[in-house]
Amino acid sequence: MAAREDMDSLHALPLVILPLLTPGLHRARLIKNSRLDGVVEMFSGSASGSGQIAPDDLQKIFSDQGEELQADMEVLCAAGALHSFDVYSLRIELRRLDIPIEDHAGLRLSEEKNRQLTVYMKDFTRPLLQQIYGEETTDIDDMQGLVSLFQSPDRDQVVLRIMKIANEMGIRPSEVPLFLEEYGDVFLSLAYYRDCLDRLQPRMRRLSNEIKDLLSLNDVTRDRAVAENCARLEAKLSGITAALAQRFESFERNSERLWDHINAEAFQRVKELITSHYTTVGGILCGLEVKLDAWESKFPHGRGGAVAKTAFLTSEMRHGMEKIENLQRNAPRIADLPVVVAAE
């Protein structure tokens, strides 16, 4: 996978963007393995497989690097402990870890991913377009188009409406494009995470059904401990996915209220609501995706025997689940966060 595509991923971080001193690491990437541990993947291919090594074991490969490798290992151990490698979580977490980024532009989604997210972004741009155009139609369907519109509006009525929005936001008209860029980035992050969840949900339902099918087999139910562990795992995975979907419903409800009475405080509250969940939502989605990838790789298209499947469920699938559960348990409660309430 190319580095640019990796930046669209929840569980892969190309090491070229980190300030590493060991040249041999620049082509590697940090990934989450099936147990949700951060490991350095030195190579990957359909024929060669995945060459993985724990960050603190890198001296076995780069034995002649000395102090430079030691400094890199400290960076990689810290980064490897993060719950997700998506660009939005990384912006926050790398700053928290005081890990400088060589190329800040690298912490952005690819152009292809941006295009894929257009269908989600339309929901967030539509209220803004209505503020500008009223009931008129427009072919603008992304944030870049909106920013360009605000930079060079071509109608007097549009100019007046831009000035009205600037007044409501408490900013100068010339600052509206910067506000729009920030607005676009916040809601692009929400669109990105929502897309990840939408992709995961049908896969999670298939896994849930496969586990339930296993639990209907006499060979499985005869071993009560195995059956209970499998049932418990299915309940945890389904519960975490459902709770995550509820969070997105809250995000979207508040987003819809934003433009009822737009002002700087309302936008800041929605921004805080969404960004305060980056590491939580990113970590949970990353964990679920890695677990599903591991299952589907081991048992593609449902193939595999009951004994092999239950053994995998009670070993590889269970390991690391506590990390996802802790994230869910310690996530900011929606009720405790400021929300947008439409003015009377």
C-alpha positions in Angstrom: 0.0 0.0 0.0 1.4 3.4 -0.9 2.1 6.0 1.8 -0.7 8.3 0.5 -3.2 5.5 0.8 -2.0 4.6 4.2 -3.0 8.0 5.4 -6.6 7.1 4.7 -6.2 4.1 7.0 -7.1 3.6 10.7 -4.4 1.1 11.4 -1.3 2.0 9.3 1.1 4.8 9.7 3.9 5.3 7.1 7.1 6.0 9.0 8.3 8.5 6.4 6.3 11.2 8.1 7.9 10.7 11.5 11.2 12.4 12.5 13.2 9.1 12.4 17.0 9.0 12.1 17.4 5.5 10.9 17.2 5.5 7.0 16.1 1.9 6.8 12.9 2.7 8.7 11.7 5.3 6.2 10.1 2.8 3.9 8.5 0.8 6.7 5.2 1.5 8.4 3.7 1.2 11.9 0.6 -1.0 11.9 -1.8 -2.6 14.4 -1.5 -6.4 14.5 -4.4 -8.7 15.3 -3.9 -8.3 19.0 -4.0 -4.5 18.6 -0.3 -4.0 19.4 1.7 -1.5 17.4 4.4 -3.2 15.4 6.8 -2.1 12.6 6.0 -3.8 9.3 9.3 -3.9 7.4 7.8 -5.6 4.3 4.5 -6.8 3.0 3.4 -8.8 0.0 1.1 -11.6 -1.2 4.0 -13.9 -1.6 6.3 -12.7 1.2 3.6 -12.1 3.8 4.0 -9.4 6.5 7.4 -8.9 8.2 6.5 -7.5 11.6 8.7 -6.6 14.5 8.0 -5.0 17.9 9.5 -1.4 18.1 11.7 -2.4 21.0 13.2 -5.3 19.1 14.5 -3.2 16.2 18.1 -3.5 17.4 18.0 -7.1 16.2 17.7 -5.7 12.6 19.7 -2.4 12.9 22.4 -3.5 15.3 24.9 -1.0 14.0 22.8 2.2 14.5 23.5 2.9 18.1 22.0 6.1 19.7 20.1 7.1 16.6 18.2 3.8 16.6 17.5 4.1 20.4 15.9 7.5 19.8 13.8 6.1 17.0 12.7 3.2 19.1 11.5 5.6 21.8 9.4 7.4 19.2 8.0 4.2 17.7 7.1 2.7 21.1 5.2 5.9 22.0 3.5 6.1 18.6 2.8 2.3 18.6 0.8 2.6 21.8 -1.7 5.0 20.2 -5.2 3.5 19.7 -5.5 4.6 16.1 -3.3 5.9 13.3 -6.0 7.9 11.5 -5.0 11.4 10.5 -7.4 13.1 12.9 -6.3 11.2 16.0 -2.6 11.6 15.0 -2.9 15.4 14.8 -3.8 15.4 18.5 -1.8 12.5 19.8 1.5 13.3 18.1 1.3 16.8 19.5 0.6 15.4 22.9 3.6 13.1 22.7 5.8 16.0 21.5 6.7 14.1 18.3 7.3 16.7 15.6 6.0 16.0 12.1 8.3 16.6 9.1 5.4 17.2 6.7 2.2 18.5 8.3 0.5 18.2 4.9 1.0 14.5 5.2 -1.7 14.3 7.9 -4.5 14.7 5.4 -6.7 12.3 3.6 -6.0 11.5 0.0 -7.8 13.2 -2.8 -9.5 9.9 -3.7 -10.8 9.5 -0.1 -12.0 13.1 -0.2 -14.0 12.3 -3.4 -15.4 9.2 -1.8 -16.6 11.3 1.2 -18.5 13.8 -1.0 -21.8 12.0 -0.4 -21.4 12.5 3.3 -20.2 16.1 3.0 -23.3 17.1 1.1 -25.3 16.8 4.3 -23.0 19.3 6.0 -22.7 21.7 3.1 -26.4 21.8 2.2 -27.5 24.0 5.2 -24.7 26.5 4.4 -25.6 26.6 0.7 -29.2 27.4 1.8 -27.9 30.3 3.9 -26.2 31.7 0.8 -28.6 30.8 -2.0 -31.9 30.4 -0.3 -34.0 28.1 -2.5 -31.9 28.7 -5.6 -30.1 25.7 -7.0 -26.3 25.3 -7.2 -23.9 22.7 -8.5 -21.4 23.2 -5.6 -21.1 19.9 -3.7 -17.8 20.1 -1.8 -16.0 22.4 0.6 -13.4 23.6 -1.9 -16.2 24.8 -4.1 -17.7 26.7 -1.2 -14.4 28.3 -0.2 -13.9 29.4 -3.8 -17.4 30.9 -3.9 -16.7 32.9 -0.8 -13.4 34.2 -2.1 -14.9 35.5 -5.3 -18.8 35.7 -5.1 -20.4 36.7 -8.4 -23.7 38.1 -7.3 -24.7 41.1 -5.1 -27.2 39.0 -3.2 -24.6 36.4 -2.4 -22.2 39.1 -1.1 -24.9 40.4 1.2 -25.5 36.9 2.6 -21.8 36.4 3.1 -21.7 39.6 5.1 -24.6 38.4 7.1 -22.9 35.1 8.0 -19.7 37.0 8.9 -21.7 39.3 11.2 -23.4 36.4 12.9 -20.0 34.6 13.4 -18.4 37.8 14.7 -15.7 37.8 12.0 -14.7 40.0 9.1 -16.1 39.0 5.7 -12.5 38.4 4.5 -12.2 35.8 7.3 -15.1 33.8 6.1 -13.0 31.5 3.8 -10.7 30.6 6.8 -13.8 29.8 8.8 -15.1 27.6 6.0 -11.8 25.7 5.8 -12.0 25.0 9.5 -15.7 24.1 9.2 -14.9 21.8 6.3 -12.1 20.0 8.1 -14.2 19.4 11.2 -17.1 17.9 9.2 -14.7 16.1 6.8 -13.5 14.3 9.9 -17.0 13.4 10.9 -17.7 12.2 7.3 -14.5 10.1 7.4 -15.4 8.3 10.7 -19.0 7.9 9.6 -17.8 6.2 6.4 -15.5 3.9 8.4 -18.5 2.9 10.6 -20.8 2.4 7.6 -18.2 0.1 6.1 -17.8 -1.9 9.3 -21.4 -2.4 10.2 -22.3 -5.0 7.6 -19.1 -6.8 8.2 -19.9 -6.9 12.0 -23.3 -8.2 11.3 -21.8 -11.1 9.2 -19.4 -11.9 12.0 -22.2 -11.8 14.6 -24.3 -14.2 12.5 -21.3 -16.5 12.0 -20.8 -16.7 15.8 -24.4 -17.3 16.4 -24.4 -20.1 13.8 -21.4 -21.7 15.7 -23.3 -21.5 18.9 -26.1 -23.5 17.4 -23.8 -26.5 16.8 -23.8 -29.3 19.3 -20.0 -29.7 19.1 -19.7 -26.1 20.3 -22.4 -26.1 23.0 -20.9 -29.2 24.6 -18.0 -27.2 25.7 -19.7 -24.7 28.0 -16.7 -22.5 28.6 -15.9 -22.1 24.9 -19.6 -21.4 24.1 -19.9 -18.8 26.8 -16.6 -17.1 25.8 -17.8 -16.9 22.1 -21.2 -15.6 23.2 -19.6 -13.0 25.4 -17.3 -11.8 22.6 -20.2 -11.5 20.2 -22.2 -9.5 22.7 -19.3 -7.2 23.3 -18.6 -6.6 19.7 -22.3 -5.9 18.9 -22.7 -3.6 21.9 -19.6 -1.6 21.1 -20.8 -1.1 17.5 -24.3 -0.1 18.6 -22.9 2.4 21.1 -20.7 3.9 18.4 -23.6 4.3 16.1 -25.5 6.2 18.9 -22.6 8.6 19.2 -22.8 9.4 15.5 -26.5 10.1 15.8 -25.7 12.6 18.5 -23.0 14.3 16.4 -25.4 14.6 13.5 -28.3 15.9 15.5 -26.1 18.7 16.9 -24.7 19.4 13.4 -28.2 19.8 12.0 -29.0 22.4 14.7 -25.8 24.4 14.0 -27.3 26.4 11.2 -30.6 27.2 12.9 -28.9 30.1 14.6 -25.2 30.1 13.5 -22.7 32.0 15.7 -19.1 31.5 16.8 -20.1 29.9 20.1 -22.5 27.4 18.4 -19.8 26.3 15.9 -17.2 26.0 18.7 -19.5 23.8 20.7 -20.1 21.5 17.7 -16.4 21.5 16.9 -15.6 20.6 20.6 -18.2 17.8 20.6 -16.7 16.2 17.5 -13.0 16.7 18.1 -13.1 15.6 21.7 -14.1 12.1 20.3 -11.3 11.8 17.7 -9.1 9.5 19.8 -12.0 7.5 21.2 -13.9 7.0 17.9 -10.7 6.5 15.9 -9.4 3.9 18.4 -12.7 1.9 18.6 -13.1 1.9 14.8 -9.4 0.9 14.4 -9.8 -1.9 16.9 -13.0 -3.3 15.3 -11.5 -3.0 11.8 -8.3 -4.9 12.7 -10.4 -7.7 14.4 -12.6 -8.0 11.4 -9.7 -8.1 9.0 -8.0 -10.8 11.1 -11.2 -12.9 11.1 -11.9 -12.5 7.4 -8.3 -13.2 6.4 -8.4 -16.4 8.5 -11.8 -17.6 7.4 -12.6 -15.9 4.0 -16.2 -16.2 2.8 -17.2 -18.1 6.0 -14.9 -21.0 5.2 -13.4 -23.0 8.0 -14.4 -25.6 10.6 -16.1 -25.0 13.9 -13.1 -26.1 16.0 -10.7 -23.7 14.2 -13.2 -20.8 14.4 -14.0 -21.2 18.1 -10.2 -21.5 18.8 -9.6 -18.3 16.9 -12.4 -16.5 18.6 -11.3 -17.5 22.1 -7.6 -16.6 21.4 -6.7 -14.0 18.7 -10.1 -12.3 18.7 -10.3 -12.0 22.4 -6.7 -10.6 22.8 -6.8 -6.8 22.8 -10.5 -6.6 23.3 -10.0 -4.9 26.6 -8.3 -2.0 24.8 -11.5 -1.4 22.8 -13.7 -1.8 25.9 -11.6 0.6 27.9 -11.9 3.2 25.1 -15.7 2.8 25.1 -15.9 2.9 28.8 -13.8 6.0 29.2 -15.1 7.9 26.2 -16.5 11.4 26.9 -20.2 11.1 27.7 -22.4 12.9 25.3 -24.5 14.2 28.2 -21.4 15.8 29.7 -20.4 17.8 26.6 -21.7 21.2 25.5 -24.3 20.8 22.8 -25.9 23.2 20.4 -29.3 24.4 21.5 -31.2 26.4 18.9 -32.1 29.9 20.2 -35.7 30.7 20.7 
